[in-house]
Amino acid sequence: MGTTIIKPMAKKKLLFVAGLGWLFDAMDVGIIAFIGAALMKDWNLLPQQVGWIGSVNSLGMMVGALLAGILADRVGRKPILLATVLLFSLASGLSALATTFTAFLILRFLIGLGLGGELPVSSTLVSESIPEKHSGRTIVLLDTFWVAGWILAAVISYFIIPKFGWQSALLICALPALYTVYLRREIPDSPAFRQPRKKKPSIKENMKAIWSGKYAKSTVMLWLLWFCVFFAYYGMFLWLPSVMVLKGFALVKSFGYVLVMTLAQLPGLLSAAWLIDKVGRKFVIITYLIMAAICGYFFGTADSLSMLMICGILLSFFNVGAIGTIWAYTPEQYESNIRSTGTGIASAIGRIGGILGPLLLGYLIAAKVTFGIIFAIFCVIIVIGALSVLLLGKETRPALNMDEGETSLDHAL
């Protein structure tokens, strides 16, 4: 899997620069959860229309993940990363200038194209550039940048949107992304990709390879897992501020409550990073998903602020901890010549779930279905994802042979 070619300082820089891209991506995705609530008031949008904002974004992420994953196995990880970040940052800035709902949706699709392309290719690059026995924990630590982005999105929404409008928030999210393009010029491509090959496989050959006898079971498992987890994640989390408003809380207070819930994602990821090489990927994914399903159900049925906050915090903790582990688990299912293709397509399948989840919730709210029933549906979907790993997944945790006195975090970095 990973190849110990780059130096320790270079590995830290790679993690930091790749992480910055994830941070800015998450800021943009997270900001939509808050902007949706603001746009519903400013543009008098229906719940179905708000659902389309998140779904169009996920549609772009699906196409981006599919195209970027395939192309990265042909032309390299680094060129695709640079192209996707540039596309995302430009479209994000332009979206602040949108004056119609249609124009906003078109730009959200382009933003998703860049976001969806960057994430699987970035995780593949980091996974291949870190020693095998530390790559899982490092990928989970990479996801902490995603959480930091969501937290920043919540902070920006709480302090900026009520006073300066949602356009200002989008401009803030767009500007830092250009910095990653500058930094990534100095990052080498994946060691696995730089190794000489007799002949690069064609795109068609790579697509067929992930369904060969060696990988078919893993591919089925990953597609089920990604679809279910991201169906529930985007369905629930992109709607959290709006759900709080619809439950009767003021817009500004709802932003503050969701900010607190979002903060719980960081310890969730750190706990997963600590456990992933101790108890294995499968145990962490299954346990965290089951706990997320339970907490999600009680969040939907909660009728008091204290219950909403407790369940929302725990839902964030377990759901995002599971997702960070999934990002580490997925590239480990394939060999380097098809790894980016396999990871990218699995991510694209997840984006299909990300399209349908927010849409379903919007239409169910419009049909006056209770939040208890809505969140129960999401919880059942999460459990199906957990069962796919239990029944079809293989454990990919490598044997650890750390020198005495060294810490897991020392190895991860």
C-alpha positions, 0 to 999 in steps of 0.5 A: 500500500503506502510507500515510505519514500517521502521524508518525515517533514514532507509527510507532515507538509503533505498532510497539512496541505491536503488538509487545508483543501479539505478544510476549505471544502468543508467550509463550503459544504457546511455553509450551505446548511446555514445558507439554506435556512437564510435563503428560505427566508430571503428568497421565500424558498419552499422546503423542496427547493432548499433540499435541491441546493444540497442535492445539486451540490452532491450531484456535482460531487458525484460527477467530480468524484467519478471523473477525477478518480478515473483521471488520477489513475491516468495522469497522476494525483497532483494535477487533478488536485490542482484543477479541482481546487481551482474550479471549486474556489472560482465557482464558490466566489461567483456563487456569492454574486448569484441573484436567482435560484437557478444561477445559484444551483448551477454554480453549486453544481460546479462547486460540487464538481471540484469538491467531489473530485478533490476528496477521493484523490486527496485521500488516495495521495496521502494514503499512498505517501504514508507508511502502511501501518500509519496510513489509516490513522493519518487519513482519519486525522486528515478528516479532522480538517474537514471537521475544522471546516464545518466548525469554521462554517458554523462560526462564520454563519453565526457571526457573519450571516445575520449581520452581513448576509449570506453572500459575505459568508460565501466570499470568505469561504472562497478566498482561502481555497486559492492558497492551497493551489499555491502550496500544492505546487511543491507537493510531489505526486504519489510514490505509487504513481511515480513508479515505472509501469510497463503500460498504464491500464486504460480507463475501461480496464480499471473500471472492469478491474474493480469488479474482478473476482479479487475486488467484487465483494469489496466493491459491493460493500463499499458502494452500499456503505457509501450510499447509505452513510452519505444519504443519511449524512447529507440528509440530516446534517445539511438540514440541521439548522433548518430543522432547528428553525422548523422546531421553533427556534430563532434563526440565530439561536439555531446557528448557535445550537448547531455550532455546538453540535458541530464541535462534537465532530472533532472528538469523534474523529480523534477517538476514531483515529485512536481506535482505528489501528487498535481495534480495526477499521470494521469495528470502528465503522460498525460501532460508530454507525450503530451509535449514530443511528440510535442518536439520530432517531432520538434527535428526531423524536426529541421535544426539548432543547436539552434532548435535542442538544445531547442527541445532536452532539452524539450524532455528530460525534459518532457519524463523523467518526465513522466517515473519517474511518470510511475514508481510510478504509476505502483506498485499502481495498484496492491496489495502487494501479486502480486505487484512485478509480475504486475510491473515486467511484465509491465516493461517487456512489456516496454522492448519489446518496447525498443527492437523494437524502436532502431531497427526501427530507425536503419533500417529507417536510413539505408532506408534513411527515413528523421528524420522528418518522423522517429520522427513523428512515435515515437511521434504518439506512445507516444500519444497512450501511453498517450491516454491509461492512459486517457481512461483506467487509474485510479487515484491512488493519496492518500489523503494527510494529512500533518501537518502544516509547513511540506514540501512535500520533508520532507515527501518524505524523 
